[in-house]
Amino acid sequence: MSAKAVMGYEWTSYAFVALTIAFTVYGQLAIKWQVSLAGPMPNSAVEKVVFLLRLLVNPWILSALFAAFLGALTWMGAVAKLDLNTAYPFMALNFILVAVFASIFFGEVMTWQRVVSLLLIVGGLVIGGLS
């Protein structure tokens, strides 16, 4: 990353990347939260459709879908100035943040294997950022 990229006009592109990540992580967590509250998925096909349609009108699910839309807009802003092979690796932060927040908010198990895999992602981002 050049000094120009950090100090110059490209900082807004990195802000767009960060916003894309934030919107994506929010959407995943909001959907998981609301699906968890809705109860188990029914067995019959008709009941599954009703279950999903009921979720689709849930305000929190709608906010998650809106976050996905905003994430798409901010992603367009990011790649308007950044090379895709520069911007896209940052999307791996979604995996890390969702896993950490799922552990914190939903009590999902964070095994040592998962921690190692997340650290490998971080290592890949660091190595990729140095090139």
C-alpha angles and dihedrals in degrees: 000000000000125000087244090057092054101035101031137057096302093075088085089059090056089047088055089052090051091049091049089054092047093050092047095049092046091051094051093048094046092050093048091048095051095041088052091053093048093065132232122338110261121242104232121076093235092050090049091054091048090047092052094043090052089053091048092064094045108117092226091052089048089052089051090051090048089050088054089053091049089047089055091051094049090046089056088052090051098050092043088078106015128069111251091236088057098045103036099064088062088066086074086076085075089069092051097045095044091049093049094045092044088056092048100041103030101028092240112169117260103203123192088250090056091047090051092048091050090049089052089054090051089048090052091051092049093047092044091049091054094057 
